[in-house]
Amino acid sequence: MENTNKVEWMFTFEGGGWNSVWAINKDEAINLADEKYGRLKPIKDSFMEVEKNKGVYKNYLSLFW
């Protein structure tokens, strides 16, 4: 799948944890996350573009190490 017009959006879940989706805009990212992770309840106010928030993204990734 080609992501030429899409950007990566990271977000957190109620109760902890985080993930990301590729979408054209924030509204699409929220809808995709709700569809894919709805049971985990993504926090809509937490969605941010990875490219514009690289420091936060690196901190999230550090949780894996």
TAHUQUI-V964478 format. One record per helix or strand. SS is the DSSP state (alpha for helix, beta for strand). FROM is the first residue (numbers start at 1). LEN is the number of residues. If there is no record, write none. Layout:
# TAHUQUI-V964478
SS;FROM;LEN / SS;FROM;LEN
This chain:
# TAHUQUI-V964478
beta;7;7 / beta;18;6 / alpha;26;15 / beta;42;1 / alpha;44;3 / beta;48;2 / alpha;54;9
